[in-house]
Amino acid sequence: MGNEKSVSNGGVGFAGLLTVLFIGLKLTNYIAWSWFCVLSPTLIPLVIMLLVVTTLIVIDVIGRKK
């Protein structure tokens, strides 16, 4: 029983913590940013992922035409 190892990979990452911080600052009127800017740490990785997937799909389609 003492040899069991527990590995946890979950939790909040840097972007999540930054988003929570920005939301807190926005709700306390410390910053006057738009909600788009406040939520940008969450949106940026999604946009990057969409760009990568789109690029891979385009490369696959071009490769099939040859």
DRENNU-885727 format. One record per residue: residue number from 1; residue in three letters; x, y, z of N, C-alpha, C in turn. Coordinates in steps of 0.02 Angstrom, whole numbers, plus 50000, padded with zeros to 5 digits. Example, Ala and Ser with C-alpha at 12.3 -4.5 7.8 and 13.67 -1.06 7.14 Angstrom:
BEGIN
@seq = 1 type = Ala n_px = 50660 n_py = 49716 n_pz = 50390 ca_px = 50615 ca_py = 49775 ca_pz = 50390 c_px = 50660 c_py = 49835 c_pz = 50390
@seq = 2 type = Ser n_px = 50642 n_py = 49888 n_pz = 50354 ca_px = 50684 ca_py = 49947 ca_pz = 50357 c_px = 50645 c_py = 50002 c_pz = 50394
end
This chain:
BEGIN
@seq = 1 type = Met n_px = 50040 n_py = 49940 n_pz = 50000 ca_px = 50000 ca_py = 50000 ca_pz = 50000 c_px = 50042 c_py = 50063 c_pz = 50000
@seq = 2 type = Gly n_px = 50101 n_py = 50061 n_pz = 50028 ca_px = 50143 ca_py = 50121 ca_pz = 50033 c_px = 50178 c_py = 50138 c_pz = 49968
@seq = 3 type = Asn n_px = 50175 n_py = 50093 n_pz = 49918 ca_px = 50209 ca_py = 50104 ca_pz = 49854 c_px = 50166 c_py = 50137 c_pz = 49802
@seq = 4 type = Glu n_px = 50103 n_py = 50153 n_pz = 49818 ca_px = 50059 ca_py = 50184 ca_pz = 49770 c_px = 50077 c_py = 50257 c_pz = 49758
@seq = 5 type = Lys n_px = 50079 n_py = 50275 n_pz = 49694 ca_px = 50095 ca_py = 50344 ca_pz = 49676 c_px = 50033 c_py = 50377 c_pz = 49647
@seq = 6 type = Ser n_px = 50021 n_py = 50437 n_pz = 49668 ca_px = 49964 ca_py = 50475 ca_pz = 49643 c_px = 49989 c_py = 50532 c_pz = 49600
@seq = 7 type = Val n_px = 49967 n_py = 50533 n_pz = 49539 ca_px = 49987 ca_py = 50586 ca_pz = 49493 c_px = 49925 c_py = 50627 c_pz = 49475
@seq = 8 type = Ser n_px = 49929 n_py = 50691 n_pz = 49487 ca_px = 49873 ca_py = 50735 ca_pz = 49471 c_px = 49897 c_py = 50786 c_pz = 49420
@seq = 9 type = Asn n_px = 49862 n_py = 50790 n_pz = 49365 ca_px = 49880 ca_py = 50836 ca_pz = 49312 c_px = 49828 c_py = 50892 c_pz = 49304
@seq = 10 type = Gly n_px = 49778 n_py = 50892 n_pz = 49346 ca_px = 49724 ca_py = 50940 ca_pz = 49340 c_px = 49741 c_py = 51006 c_pz = 49375
@seq = 11 type = Gly n_px = 49693 n_py = 51049 n_pz = 49377 ca_px = 49704 ca_py = 51113 ca_pz = 49411 c_px = 49696 c_py = 51171 c_pz = 49363
@seq = 12 type = Val n_px = 49704 n_py = 51229 n_pz = 49391 ca_px = 49697 ca_py = 51290 ca_pz = 49352 c_px = 49765 c_py = 51311 c_pz = 49327
@seq = 13 type = Gly n_px = 49770 n_py = 51325 n_pz = 49263 ca_px = 49833 ca_py = 51346 ca_pz = 49234 c_px = 49843 c_py = 51421 c_pz = 49239
@seq = 14 type = Phe n_px = 49896 n_py = 51443 n_pz = 49208 ca_px = 49914 ca_py = 51515 ca_pz = 49209 c_px = 49860 c_py = 51557 c_pz = 49178
@seq = 15 type = Ala n_px = 49833 n_py = 51536 n_pz = 49121 ca_px = 49781 ca_py = 51575 ca_pz = 49087 c_px = 49718 c_py = 51579 c_pz = 49130
@seq = 16 type = Gly n_px = 49701 n_py = 51526 n_pz = 49165 ca_px = 49643 ca_py = 51526 ca_pz = 49209 c_px = 49652 c_py = 51574 c_pz = 49267
@seq = 17 type = Leu n_px = 49710 n_py = 51573 n_pz = 49298 ca_px = 49724 ca_py = 51619 ca_pz = 49353 c_px = 49723 c_py = 51691 c_pz = 49330
@seq = 18 type = Leu n_px = 49752 n_py = 51703 n_pz = 49272 ca_px = 49753 ca_py = 51771 ca_pz = 49245 c_px = 49682 c_py = 51795 c_pz = 49229
@seq = 19 type = Thr n_px = 49641 n_py = 51751 n_pz = 49204 ca_px = 49571 ca_py = 51768 ca_pz = 49189 c_px = 49533 c_py = 51785 c_pz = 49253
@seq = 20 type = Val n_px = 49542 n_py = 51745 n_pz = 49305 ca_px = 49509 ca_py = 51759 ca_pz = 49368 c_px = 49532 c_py = 51826 c_pz = 49397
@seq = 21 type = Leu n_px = 49597 n_py = 51840 n_pz = 49392 ca_px = 49623 ca_py = 51904 ca_pz = 49416 c_px = 49592 c_py = 51962 c_pz = 49377
@seq = 22 type = Phe n_px = 49590 n_py = 51957 n_pz = 49311 ca_px = 49562 ca_py = 52010 ca_pz = 49270 c_px = 49487 c_py = 52020 c_pz = 49285
@seq = 23 type = Ile n_px = 49451 n_py = 51965 n_pz = 49295 ca_px = 49379 ca_py = 51971 ca_pz = 49311 c_px = 49370 c_py = 52007 c_pz = 49378
@seq = 24 type = Gly n_px = 49411 n_py = 51989 n_pz = 49427 ca_px = 49407 ca_py = 52023 ca_pz = 49492 c_px = 49422 c_py = 52097 c_pz = 49486
@seq = 25 type = Leu n_px = 49473 n_py = 52114 n_pz = 49448 ca_px = 49490 ca_py = 52185 ca_pz = 49439 c_px = 49435 c_py = 52222 c_pz = 49402
@seq = 26 type = Lys n_px = 49403 n_py = 52189 n_pz = 49353 ca_px = 49349 ca_py = 52221 ca_pz = 49316 c_px = 49288 c_py = 52232 c_pz = 49361
@seq = 27 type = Leu n_px = 49270 n_py = 52182 n_pz = 49401 ca_px = 49211 ca_py = 52187 ca_pz = 49443 c_px = 49219 c_py = 52237 c_pz = 49500
@seq = 28 type = Thr n_px = 49281 n_py = 52250 n_pz = 49520 ca_px = 49294 ca_py = 52300 ca_pz = 49573 c_px = 49308 c_py = 52369 c_pz = 49543
@seq = 29 type = Asn n_px = 49298 n_py = 52375 n_pz = 49478 ca_px = 49308 ca_py = 52438 ca_pz = 49442 c_px = 49379 c_py = 52465 c_pz = 49447
@seq = 30 type = Tyr n_px = 49427 n_py = 52419 n_pz = 49457 ca_px = 49497 ca_py = 52440 ca_pz = 49458 c_px = 49524 c_py = 52450 c_pz = 49388
@seq = 31 type = Ile n_px = 49496 n_py = 52413 n_pz = 49340 ca_px = 49514 ca_py = 52422 ca_pz = 49270 c_px = 49450 c_py = 52434 c_pz = 49231
@seq = 32 type = Ala n_px = 49455 n_py = 52470 n_pz = 49176 ca_px = 49397 ca_py = 52486 ca_pz = 49135 c_px = 49403 c_py = 52453 c_pz = 49066
@seq = 33 type = Trp n_px = 49431 n_py = 52393 n_pz = 49064 ca_px = 49439 ca_py = 52358 ca_pz = 49002 c_px = 49372 c_py = 52330 c_pz = 48978
@seq = 34 type = Ser n_px = 49369 n_py = 52314 n_pz = 48914 ca_px = 49310 ca_py = 52280 ca_pz = 48888 c_px = 49312 c_py = 52207 c_pz = 48911
@seq = 35 type = Trp n_px = 49254 n_py = 52176 n_pz = 48909 ca_px = 49251 ca_py = 52106 ca_pz = 48931 c_px = 49292 c_py = 52061 c_pz = 48884
@seq = 36 type = Phe n_px = 49298 n_py = 52082 n_pz = 48821 ca_px = 49339 ca_py = 52044 ca_pz = 48774 c_px = 49412 c_py = 52041 c_pz = 48798
@seq = 37 type = Cys n_px = 49438 n_py = 52099 n_pz = 48820 ca_px = 49506 ca_py = 52101 ca_pz = 48845 c_px = 49513 c_py = 52062 c_pz = 48910
@seq = 38 type = Val n_px = 49463 n_py = 52066 n_pz = 48953 ca_px = 49465 ca_py = 52031 ca_pz = 49017 c_px = 49467 c_py = 51955 c_pz = 49006
@seq = 39 type = Leu n_px = 49430 n_py = 51931 n_pz = 48957 ca_px = 49426 ca_py = 51860 ca_pz = 48944 c_px = 49479 c_py = 51836 c_pz = 48894
@seq = 40 type = Ser n_px = 49521 n_py = 51879 n_pz = 48869 ca_px = 49570 ca_py = 51861 ca_pz = 48818 c_px = 49619 c_py = 51806 c_pz = 48840
@seq = 41 type = Pro n_px = 49640 n_py = 51800 n_pz = 48903 ca_px = 49684 ca_py = 51743 ca_pz = 48920 c_px = 49651 c_py = 51676 c_pz = 48907
@seq = 42 type = Thr n_px = 49585 n_py = 51673 n_pz = 48908 ca_px = 49550 ca_py = 51611 ca_pz = 48893 c_px = 49540 c_py = 51603 c_pz = 48818
@seq = 43 type = Leu n_px = 49530 n_py = 51658 n_pz = 48783 ca_px = 49516 ca_py = 51655 ca_pz = 48712 c_px = 49578 c_py = 51644 c_pz = 48669
@seq = 44 type = Ile n_px = 49635 n_py = 51669 n_pz = 48690 ca_px = 49696 ca_py = 51664 ca_pz = 48650 c_px = 49716 c_py = 51591 c_pz = 48636
@seq = 45 type = Pro n_px = 49717 n_py = 51547 n_pz = 48686 ca_px = 49734 ca_py = 51477 ca_pz = 48671 c_px = 49683 c_py = 51444 c_pz = 48623
@seq = 46 type = Leu n_px = 49619 n_py = 51463 n_pz = 48629 ca_px = 49569 ca_py = 51435 ca_pz = 48584 c_px = 49581 c_py = 51457 c_pz = 48512
@seq = 47 type = Val n_px = 49599 n_py = 51520 n_pz = 48503 ca_px = 49613 ca_py = 51546 ca_pz = 48435 c_px = 49674 c_py = 51512 c_pz = 48406
@seq = 48 type = Ile n_px = 49725 n_py = 51503 n_pz = 48447 ca_px = 49786 ca_py = 51469 ca_pz = 48423 c_px = 49770 c_py = 51397 c_pz = 48403
@seq = 49 type = Met n_px = 49730 n_py = 51362 n_pz = 48443 ca_px = 49711 ca_py = 51294 ca_pz = 48427 c_px = 49671 c_py = 51291 c_pz = 48362
@seq = 50 type = Leu n_px = 49625 n_py = 51338 n_pz = 48353 ca_px = 49587 ca_py = 51339 ca_pz = 48291 c_px = 49631 c_py = 51352 c_pz = 48230
@seq = 51 type = Leu n_px = 49681 n_py = 51396 n_pz = 48237 ca_px = 49727 ca_py = 51409 ca_pz = 48182 c_px = 49768 c_py = 51347 c_pz = 48165
@seq = 52 type = Val n_px = 49791 n_py = 51311 n_pz = 48215 ca_px = 49831 ca_py = 51251 ca_pz = 48202 c_px = 49788 c_py = 51198 c_pz = 48168
@seq = 53 type = Val n_px = 49728 n_py = 51187 n_pz = 48192 ca_px = 49684 ca_py = 51137 ca_pz = 48162 c_px = 49667 c_py = 51156 c_pz = 48090
@seq = 54 type = Thr n_px = 49651 n_py = 51220 n_pz = 48078 ca_px = 49636 ca_py = 51243 ca_pz = 48011 c_px = 49695 c_py = 51233 c_pz = 47964
@seq = 55 type = Thr n_px = 49755 n_py = 51249 n_pz = 47988 ca_px = 49815 ca_py = 51241 ca_pz = 47948 c_px = 49826 c_py = 51167 c_pz = 47931
@seq = 56 type = Leu n_px = 49817 n_py = 51123 n_pz = 47979 ca_px = 49825 ca_py = 51052 ca_pz = 47966 c_px = 49774 c_py = 51026 c_pz = 47915
@seq = 57 type = Ile n_px = 49713 n_py = 51050 n_pz = 47920 ca_px = 49661 ca_py = 51030 ca_pz = 47872 c_px = 49679 c_py = 51054 c_pz = 47802
@seq = 58 type = Val n_px = 49702 n_py = 51116 n_pz = 47795 ca_px = 49721 ca_py = 51143 ca_pz = 47730 c_px = 49779 c_py = 51104 c_pz = 47701
@seq = 59 type = Ile n_px = 49829 n_py = 51088 n_pz = 47742 ca_px = 49886 ca_py = 51049 ca_pz = 47719 c_px = 49863 c_py = 50980 c_pz = 47695
@seq = 60 type = Asp n_px = 49816 n_py = 50949 n_pz = 47731 ca_px = 49791 ca_py = 50883 ca_pz = 47712 c_px = 49753 c_py = 50887 c_pz = 47646
@seq = 61 type = Val n_px = 49712 n_py = 50938 n_pz = 47637 ca_px = 49674 ca_py = 50945 ca_pz = 47575 c_px = 49721 c_py = 50957 c_pz = 47516
@seq = 62 type = Ile n_px = 49771 n_py = 50998 n_pz = 47525 ca_px = 49819 ca_py = 51011 ca_pz = 47471 c_px = 49859 c_py = 50948 c_pz = 47455
@seq = 63 type = Gly n_px = 49877 n_py = 50909 n_pz = 47506 ca_px = 49914 ca_py = 50847 ca_pz = 47496 c_px = 49873 c_py = 50794 c_pz = 47459
@seq = 64 type = Arg n_px = 49808 n_py = 50793 n_pz = 47469 ca_px = 49766 ca_py = 50744 ca_pz = 47434 c_px = 49756 c_py = 50761 c_pz = 47361
@seq = 65 type = Lys n_px = 49762 n_py = 50825 n_pz = 47343 ca_px = 49753 ca_py = 50846 ca_pz = 47273 c_px = 49812 c_py = 50826 c_pz = 47229
@seq = 66 type = Lys n_px = 49869 n_py = 50814 n_pz = 47258 ca_px = 49928 ca_py = 50799 ca_pz = 47218 c_px = 49931 c_py = 50726 c_pz = 47199
end
